[in-house]
Amino acid sequence: MIRLSFVLVGGSIIIGVYVNLKINTIGKADKRVS
């Protein structure tokens, strides 16, 4: 049970970082275009 919750927390953190990086790259691309 503890291991499962740890995997879920780690996965959510990785997803959050991935989403933040994607938003940052999209924002930079928009700034370059405009």
PDB file of N, CA, C and O in Angstrom, chain B, residues numbered from 101:
ATOM      1  N   MET B 101       0.838  -1.200   0.000  1.00  0.00           N
ATOM      2  CA  MET B 101       0.000   0.000   0.000  1.00  0.00           C
ATOM      3  C   MET B 101       0.879   1.259   0.000  1.00  0.00           C
ATOM      4  O   MET B 101       0.641   2.187  -0.773  1.00  0.00           O
ATOM      5  N   ILE B 102       1.886   1.281   0.864  1.00  0.00           N
ATOM      6  CA  ILE B 102       2.778   2.448   0.923  1.00  0.00           C
ATOM      7  C   ILE B 102       3.499   2.609  -0.417  1.00  0.00           C
ATOM      8  O   ILE B 102       3.662   3.722  -0.916  1.00  0.00           O
ATOM      9  N   ARG B 103       3.928   1.484  -0.990  1.00  0.00           N
ATOM     10  CA  ARG B 103       4.663   1.545  -2.253  1.00  0.00           C
ATOM     11  C   ARG B 103       3.758   2.088  -3.357  1.00  0.00           C
ATOM     12  O   ARG B 103       4.200   2.866  -4.201  1.00  0.00           O
ATOM     13  N   LEU B 104       2.484   1.671  -3.345  1.00  0.00           N
ATOM     14  CA  LEU B 104       1.548   2.125  -4.379  1.00  0.00           C
ATOM     15  C   LEU B 104       1.360   3.635  -4.298  1.00  0.00           C
ATOM     16  O   LEU B 104       1.388   4.323  -5.319  1.00  0.00           O
ATOM     17  N   SER B 105       1.168   4.151  -3.087  1.00  0.00           N
ATOM     18  CA  SER B 105       0.966   5.596  -2.928  1.00  0.00           C
ATOM     19  C   SER B 105       2.228   6.347  -3.350  1.00  0.00           C
ATOM     20  O   SER B 105       2.137   7.429  -3.931  1.00  0.00           O
ATOM     21  N   PHE B 106       3.402   5.786  -3.066  1.00  0.00           N
ATOM     22  CA  PHE B 106       4.660   6.430  -3.456  1.00  0.00           C
ATOM     23  C   PHE B 106       4.754   6.527  -4.974  1.00  0.00           C
ATOM     24  O   PHE B 106       5.179   7.548  -5.514  1.00  0.00           O
ATOM     25  N   VAL B 107       4.354   5.451  -5.658  1.00  0.00           N
ATOM     26  CA  VAL B 107       4.383   5.449  -7.132  1.00  0.00           C
ATOM     27  C   VAL B 107       3.410   6.500  -7.668  1.00  0.00           C
ATOM     28  O   VAL B 107       3.721   7.207  -8.627  1.00  0.00           O
ATOM     29  N   LEU B 108       2.242   6.597  -7.051  1.00  0.00           N
ATOM     30  CA  LEU B 108       1.246   7.579  -7.518  1.00  0.00           C
ATOM     31  C   LEU B 108       1.778   8.998  -7.333  1.00  0.00           C
ATOM     32  O   LEU B 108       1.644   9.832  -8.229  1.00  0.00           O
ATOM     33  N   VAL B 109       2.380   9.274  -6.176  1.00  0.00           N
ATOM     34  CA  VAL B 109       2.927  10.617  -5.918  1.00  0.00           C
ATOM     35  C   VAL B 109       4.058  10.917  -6.899  1.00  0.00           C
ATOM     36  O   VAL B 109       4.109  12.007  -7.468  1.00  0.00           O
ATOM     37  N   GLY B 110       4.960   9.966  -7.101  1.00  0.00           N
ATOM     38  CA  GLY B 110       6.067  10.168  -8.036  1.00  0.00           C
ATOM     39  C   GLY B 110       5.550  10.407  -9.446  1.00  0.00           C
ATOM     40  O   GLY B 110       6.053  11.274 -10.159  1.00  0.00           O
ATOM     41  N   GLY B 111       4.543   9.636  -9.847  1.00  0.00           N
ATOM     42  CA  GLY B 111       3.983   9.793 -11.195  1.00  0.00           C
ATOM     43  C   GLY B 111       3.342  11.157 -11.365  1.00  0.00           C
ATOM     44  O   GLY B 111       3.509  11.796 -12.404  1.00  0.00           O
ATOM     45  N   SER B 112       2.607  11.613 -10.351  1.00  0.00           N
ATOM     46  CA  SER B 112       1.942  12.919 -10.449  1.00  0.00           C
ATOM     47  C   SER B 112       2.986  14.033 -10.528  1.00  0.00           C
ATOM     48  O   SER B 112       2.795  15.008 -11.255  1.00  0.00           O
ATOM     49  N   ILE B 113       4.089  13.896  -9.786  1.00  0.00           N
ATOM     50  CA  ILE B 113       5.157  14.910  -9.823  1.00  0.00           C
ATOM     51  C   ILE B 113       5.779  14.946 -11.220  1.00  0.00           C
ATOM     52  O   ILE B 113       5.996  16.021 -11.779  1.00  0.00           O
ATOM     53  N   ILE B 114       6.064  13.764 -11.783  1.00  0.00           N
ATOM     54  CA  ILE B 114       6.666  13.693 -13.120  1.00  0.00           C
ATOM     55  C   ILE B 114       5.718  14.316 -14.142  1.00  0.00           C
ATOM     56  O   ILE B 114       6.150  15.057 -15.025  1.00  0.00           O
ATOM     57  N   ILE B 115       4.417  14.012 -14.019  1.00  0.00           N
ATOM     58  CA  ILE B 115       3.435  14.572 -14.961  1.00  0.00           C
ATOM     59  C   ILE B 115       3.397  16.095 -14.822  1.00  0.00           C
ATOM     60  O   ILE B 115       3.330  16.812 -15.821  1.00  0.00           O
ATOM     61  N   GLY B 116       3.440  16.586 -13.582  1.00  0.00           N
ATOM     62  CA  GLY B 116       3.407  18.033 -13.363  1.00  0.00           C
ATOM     63  C   GLY B 116       4.613  18.720 -13.985  1.00  0.00           C
ATOM     64  O   GLY B 116       4.472  19.759 -14.631  1.00  0.00           O
ATOM     65  N   VAL B 117       5.795  18.149 -13.796  1.00  0.00           N
ATOM     66  CA  VAL B 117       7.015  18.731 -14.377  1.00  0.00           C
ATOM     67  C   VAL B 117       6.926  18.708 -15.897  1.00  0.00           C
ATOM     68  O   VAL B 117       7.284  19.684 -16.556  1.00  0.00           O
ATOM     69  N   TYR B 118       6.441  17.578 -16.466  1.00  0.00           N
ATOM     70  CA  TYR B 118       6.319  17.446 -17.921  1.00  0.00           C
ATOM     71  C   TYR B 118       5.366  18.501 -18.475  1.00  0.00           C
ATOM     72  O   TYR B 118       5.645  19.130 -19.496  1.00  0.00           O
ATOM     73  N   VAL B 119       4.228  18.689 -17.785  1.00  0.00           N
ATOM     74  CA  VAL B 119       3.245  19.684 -18.247  1.00  0.00           C
ATOM     75  C   VAL B 119       3.850  21.086 -18.166  1.00  0.00           C
ATOM     76  O   VAL B 119       3.669  21.889 -19.081  1.00  0.00           O
ATOM     77  N   ASN B 120       4.564  21.384 -17.082  1.00  0.00           N
ATOM     78  CA  ASN B 120       5.177  22.710 -16.926  1.00  0.00           C
ATOM     79  C   ASN B 120       6.188  22.963 -18.039  1.00  0.00           C
ATOM     80  O   ASN B 120       6.221  24.056 -18.604  1.00  0.00           O
ATOM     81  N   LEU B 121       7.017  21.964 -18.363  1.00  0.00           N
ATOM     82  CA  LEU B 121       8.005  22.125 -19.428  1.00  0.00           C
ATOM     83  C   LEU B 121       7.302  22.372 -20.754  1.00  0.00           C
ATOM     84  O   LEU B 121       7.727  23.226 -21.532  1.00  0.00           O
ATOM     85  N   LYS B 122       6.221  21.623 -21.020  1.00  0.00           N
ATOM     86  CA  LYS B 122       5.503  21.777 -22.285  1.00  0.00           C
ATOM     87  C   LYS B 122       4.893  23.172 -22.375  1.00  0.00           C
ATOM     88  O   LYS B 122       4.937  23.804 -23.430  1.00  0.00           O
ATOM     89  N   ILE B 123       4.319  23.657 -21.258  1.00  0.00           N
ATOM     90  CA  ILE B 123       3.719  25.002 -21.252  1.00  0.00           C
ATOM     91  C   ILE B 123       4.814  26.047 -21.481  1.00  0.00           C
ATOM     92  O   ILE B 123       4.604  27.009 -22.220  1.00  0.00           O
ATOM     93  N   ASN B 124       5.971  25.870 -20.858  1.00  0.00           N
ATOM     94  CA  ASN B 124       7.069  26.833 -21.008  1.00  0.00           C
ATOM     95  C   ASN B 124       7.547  26.878 -22.450  1.00  0.00           C
ATOM     96  O   ASN B 124       7.756  27.962 -22.996  1.00  0.00           O
ATOM     97  N   THR B 125       7.724  25.703 -23.085  1.00  0.00           N
ATOM     98  CA  THR B 125       8.203  25.670 -24.471  1.00  0.00           C
ATOM     99  C   THR B 125       7.164  26.290 -25.392  1.00  0.00           C
ATOM    100  O   THR B 125       7.522  27.001 -26.332  1.00  0.00           O
ATOM    101  N   ILE B 126       5.874  26.030 -25.138  1.00  0.00           N
ATOM    102  CA  ILE B 126       4.821  26.614 -25.980  1.00  0.00           C
ATOM    103  C   ILE B 126       4.812  28.134 -25.805  1.00  0.00           C
ATOM    104  O   ILE B 126       4.663  28.870 -26.781  1.00  0.00           O
ATOM    105  N   GLY B 127       4.970  28.606 -24.565  1.00  0.00           N
ATOM    106  CA  GLY B 127       4.989  30.044 -24.306  1.00  0.00           C
ATOM    107  C   GLY B 127       6.158  30.716 -25.012  1.00  0.00           C
ATOM    108  O   GLY B 127       5.992  31.790 -25.591  1.00  0.00           O
ATOM    109  N   LYS B 128       7.334  30.104 -24.974  1.00  0.00           N
ATOM    110  CA  LYS B 128       8.508  30.668 -25.648  1.00  0.00           C
ATOM    111  C   LYS B 128       8.278  30.726 -27.151  1.00  0.00           C
ATOM    112  O   LYS B 128       8.634  31.714 -27.794  1.00  0.00           O
ATOM    113  N   ALA B 129       7.685  29.676 -27.719  1.00  0.00           N
ATOM    114  CA  ALA B 129       7.420  29.637 -29.157  1.00  0.00           C
ATOM    115  C   ALA B 129       6.446  30.755 -29.524  1.00  0.00           C
ATOM    116  O   ALA B 129       6.622  31.424 -30.543  1.00  0.00           O
ATOM    117  N   ASP B 130       5.409  30.961 -28.689  1.00  0.00           N
ATOM    118  CA  ASP B 130       4.440  32.021 -28.963  1.00  0.00           C
ATOM    119  C   ASP B 130       5.127  33.391 -28.925  1.00  0.00           C
ATOM    120  O   ASP B 130       4.848  34.247 -29.765  1.00  0.00           O
ATOM    121  N   LYS B 131       6.019  33.598 -27.957  1.00  0.00           N
ATOM    122  CA  LYS B 131       6.716  34.880 -27.850  1.00  0.00           C
ATOM    123  C   LYS B 131       7.581  35.111 -29.096  1.00  0.00           C
ATOM    124  O   LYS B 131       7.641  36.229 -29.607  1.00  0.00           O
ATOM    125  N   ARG B 132       8.242  34.071 -29.582  1.00  0.00           N
ATOM    126  CA  ARG B 132       9.080  34.221 -30.776  1.00  0.00           C
ATOM    127  C   ARG B 132       8.219  34.580 -31.984  1.00  0.00           C
ATOM    128  O   ARG B 132       8.592  35.437 -32.785  1.00  0.00           O
ATOM    129  N   VAL B 133       7.067  33.922 -32.111  1.00  0.00           N
ATOM    130  CA  VAL B 133       6.198  34.182 -33.268  1.00  0.00           C
ATOM    131  C   VAL B 133       5.663  35.607 -33.219  1.00  0.00           C
ATOM    132  O   VAL B 133       5.671  36.308 -34.231  1.00  0.00           O
ATOM    133  N   SER B 134       5.196  36.041 -32.047  1.00  0.00           N
ATOM    134  CA  SER B 134       4.608  37.376 -31.922  1.00  0.00           C
ATOM    135  C   SER B 134       5.732  38.416 -31.783  1.00  0.00           C
ATOM    136  O   SER B 134       5.457  39.610 -31.665  1.00  0.00           O
TER     137      SER B 134
END
